[in-house]
């Protein structure tokens, strides 16, 4: 699974690529619009992470040319210029998603994995992880074929953690993911603990293993 | 008092005083002049009479003739007198048997010697005509003065009104001007140099202020935008640190604290951007939004936030649909909800009610009312809570102002209630 990161901020590139590679993606980088255009023309990518403010041009023009070439690459716009106009224009031009800076790395990974699932596994929208199977359109999960009785928030939390498997996901990232974009977050994380506890209980009761590991009160890690 | 009135009042008072003083003065002086004329005339008559009588002194029966003359003449009387009298002029009123009224006369008295015998000569002249003349002059003067005053008054008023029109127009424009809404002020053309100067100066001032205002607004927006990337880098570095397999508890604690700080920074920045976007009217797209459905949608998150702390959430929602920008109404409601959760006493009930196009959010709180004006200003916050950015209620206020919603606050029985009427 190949991902192209179009971003001129070197520090950010370093962290994003290392996180993506850790998740098993092949990640290439373009530091300018020209470089990005070259790479997009020569290779196929599953997902393009596109910064709108590039030193040699607006990222939206790259998006236009991707769509004009009839490429099926999934595009996530990353931008510091979080204006409603840009968001609407980007989505209208055919971007699959829009993520405003600053973002949490787990959020980016979750969005990337959602795009890739949509592009790659057309028809087969199920994620499996050992005995755990998640049916995305049906919004349900099973352990050894047994359906788990999950609330919508537990389900959403499960997908988020699975998309970030083997990584430490901070409580802030989880809270922001669950609360959505515009919520002026409160520093209350007790609810995450109770959701994780319930999720853990439901999975183990159905005969699954305990994949949730708390990391020093910092966050959680979903790993085998 | 308006300038116009002051102006008119001044000139009117001056005219009135002038008229009131000038009429009697002129009448008195005319009268004095006329009396002088009359005195001269009767003195001349007397001189002439004496001259003629002296010419007839050779007649023996002159004394009888004088008696006859005294009887016949109405204006000249001559009678023997006992002693000498001083020459004098007097104004007196005599009864007129024809008109049956007193009439004014001027009388001249003098002693003369005829044939060694003393006589008193009296010459008089009617003043009726003179008085009529003075009266007429007075009336004409009065009429002219009043016409002049009235004319001046009207003329001045209409002239001033026309003259000051550009000034009042400029004033109206200034009153209606809002720095954050209007573009510039339209120039009022006037023939008066001073008004043109004033207009130019005002327009210059307004344009200059607007320019500074726009620059400042742009600066805030740019600064917020430019901060986004460094914060993003910071956040991604923290994420990398978190993935370290050799993480210790104390390192994890530090990372957690750093992440909290970064998040506050990010949130602060986001809220500042939001405020400047509302200022820039960047939320133009409106749609019909079912408020009760929106609140129900946010409920999950509310419950997540409230329940672990022992707070309950109750809602009584009528169906309410309003035409508004979706992003703004979402921010508006979530800020009010967060505010209610943040400032609630533990183990209370937060109540959300929709009725009569009004959304009310009540939370049990500390024992005193907050000052709304202060709380809706940027960065004014309750010092007890460090997680608040101090922008939540400022944003609520800004959204209400920009969308013309009415925001009200009430504190009763230890319950704070914020209501928004759409």
Contacts between the chains, C-beta under 8 A, distances in Angstrom:
chain1	res1	chain2	res2	distance
A	9	B	229	5.6
A	9	B	232	7.8
A	9	B	233	6.6
A	11	B	233	4.6
A	11	B	236	7.8
A	11	B	237	7.4
A	12	B	229	7.1
A	12	B	232	5.9
A	12	B	233	5.1
A	12	B	236	5.8
A	15	B	233	7.4
A	15	B	236	3.7
A	15	B	237	6.1
A	15	B	239	6.7
A	15	B	240	5.1
A	16	B	236	6.4
A	18	B	240	6.5
A	19	B	236	7.6
A	19	B	239	6.7
A	19	B	240	7.3
A	19	B	243	7.8
A	22	B	243	7.1
A	80	B	225	5.5
A	80	B	226	7.6
A	80	B	228	3.6
A	80	B	229	5.0
A	80	B	232	7.2
A	81	B	225	5.7
A	81	B	228	7.9
A	82	B	228	7.3
A	82	B	270	7.6
A	82	B	273	6.7
A	83	B	277	6.9
A	83	B	282	6.2
A	84	B	277	7.6
A	84	B	282	5.9
A	84	B	283	6.6
A	84	B	285	7.7
A	84	B	327	6.5
A	85	B	282	6.9
A	100	B	228	7.5
A	101	B	228	4.5
A	101	B	229	5.9
A	101	B	231	7.4
A	101	B	232	4.0
A	102	B	228	5.9
A	102	B	229	7.9
A	102	B	231	4.2
A	102	B	232	3.8
A	102	B	234	7.5
A	102	B	235	4.9
A	102	B	262	7.6
A	102	B	266	4.9
A	103	B	232	6.6
A	103	B	235	7.3
A	104	B	235	6.5
A	104	B	239	7.0
A	105	B	235	7.5
A	105	B	236	5.7
A	105	B	239	3.9
A	106	B	239	7.5
A	152	B	300	7.3
A	153	B	300	5.9
A	153	B	304	7.2
A	167	B	243	6.0
A	168	B	242	4.5
A	168	B	243	5.8
A	168	B	247	7.9
A	170	B	238	7.8
A	170	B	239	7.4
A	170	B	242	6.3
A	170	B	255	7.9
A	170	B	256	7.5
A	170	B	259	5.7
A	171	B	256	7.9
A	172	B	259	5.3
A	172	B	260	7.2
A	172	B	263	5.4
A	173	B	239	7.9
A	178	B	301	6.9
A	178	B	304	6.9
A	179	B	301	5.1
A	179	B	304	7.9
A	180	B	301	7.2
A	182	B	327	6.7
A	182	B	330	5.0
A	182	B	331	4.9
A	182	B	334	5.9
A	183	B	298	8.0
A	183	B	301	6.3
A	183	B	334	4.9
A	183	B	338	7.2
A	184	B	267	6.5
A	184	B	271	7.1
A	184	B	331	7.8
A	184	B	334	6.3
A	184	B	335	5.5
A	184	B	338	5.1
A	184	B	389	7.2
A	184	B	392	5.7
A	185	B	263	7.1
A	185	B	267	6.5
A	185	B	338	7.9
A	186	B	305	5.4
A	186	B	338	5.7
A	186	B	341	6.1
A	186	B	342	6.0
A	186	B	387	6.5
A	187	B	260	6.7
A	187	B	387	4.1
A	188	B	305	5.4
A	188	B	308	6.8
A	188	B	309	6.8
A	188	B	341	7.9
A	190	B	308	3.3
A	190	B	309	7.1
A	191	B	304	3.7
A	191	B	305	6.6
A	191	B	307	7.2
A	191	B	308	5.3
A	193	B	308	7.9
A	194	B	308	6.3
A	195	B	304	7.7
A	215	B	242	7.7
A	215	B	247	7.2
A	215	B	252	6.6
A	216	B	247	6.9
A	216	B	248	8.0
A	216	B	249	5.1
A	216	B	252	3.4
A	216	B	253	7.2
A	217	B	252	6.9
A	217	B	253	7.7
A	217	B	256	6.9
A	218	B	242	6.5
A	218	B	252	4.4
A	218	B	253	7.9
A	218	B	255	6.1
A	218	B	256	5.0
A	219	B	242	7.0
